[in-house]
Amino acid sequence: MSVGALGDYLLAVDLGGTKVATALMGVDGEILLRKEEPTCHMGPQPGIDQIAGLLEDLQATGKAAAS
């Protein structure tokens, strides 16, 4: 899966009651990478940490794929 030069891209989050889905997308809307896991139900801060971790993983994977 090619991510290109990773210059212009978007990070997306779909937060639901059963899962959190994140995506690295091109500005044209194409989903380049996707990651999801069950929603954390241990309180607000762990939920925020979960989302941040998923987005960080996508960024790292995208940068590795682009090099």
N, C-alpha and C positions, 0 to 999 in steps of 0.2 A: 504494500500500500504506500503510495507516494504522497508526501505531504508538501512537496515543493520547497520553496525557500523559507517558508514559515514567516513571511513578512506580514501579510494581512490575513488575519483569521479571527474567528469568533469562538468564544466559549459559551456553551449553552447548558442550562441545568433544568431538569424536570424533576421536581420534588413531589413525591406522592406518599401516600400512607403505607404502601408496601415496598416501594423501591425508589432509589435515587438514580437517575440516569443523567450522564453528562456526555457532552460531545464537543469535539474540536471540528469546526466547520469553516469552509472557505467562505469568502464574502458573497459568493454566488449561491450559498445555501447548501452546497454539497457537504455531506457528513464525511469527514476524513477519518476520524477515529471516534470510537464510542466506548463508554465504560459504564457499568451499572452494578449496584449491589443493594441488598435489602436496606430499607430505611432504618436508621438508628433511632430507637425510642427511649434513649437514656437522658433526655433533656435537651434544652436549646443549644448549649455550648458544644456538647458532643456531636449534635447534628450539624452545626456550623463547621466543626472540625472535619467531619466526614465529607462534606461538600468540598471544602478547601483541599483536602487530601486527594479526592478524585480529580479535581481540576489540575492540581500540581502534577499528578501522575500523567494526565493527558498531555500537559505541556512538555514534560520530560520525554515521553514517548514520541511526541511530534518532533521535538528537536533532534532526538536520536535518529529518527527516520529520515529527517531532512539532511543529515550530514553523511 
